[in-house]
Amino acid sequence: MADFATSVNDFFAFLFANPGYLLLLAGGIAAFVIFVVARHIHKIRSEDIFVHQAWGANWKGR
């Protein structure tokens, strides 16, 4: 069975030898990050606005 460090080293050697796969991996990671950020923004925007009791009288809405 191959050592973990050797497997990781071979994986990165394969990626750097094939720039198409390197770009595909970078694009996949970027798409995942964009998906997570967009989902988080959507969750924040869909929440009800919380106004603290002490500031409620001064709040004029959006």
Secondary structure, DSSP 8 states (H G I E B T S, - for coil): ---HHHHHHHHHHHHHH-HHHHHHHHHHHHHHHHHHHHHHHHHHHTS-----GGGGGG----
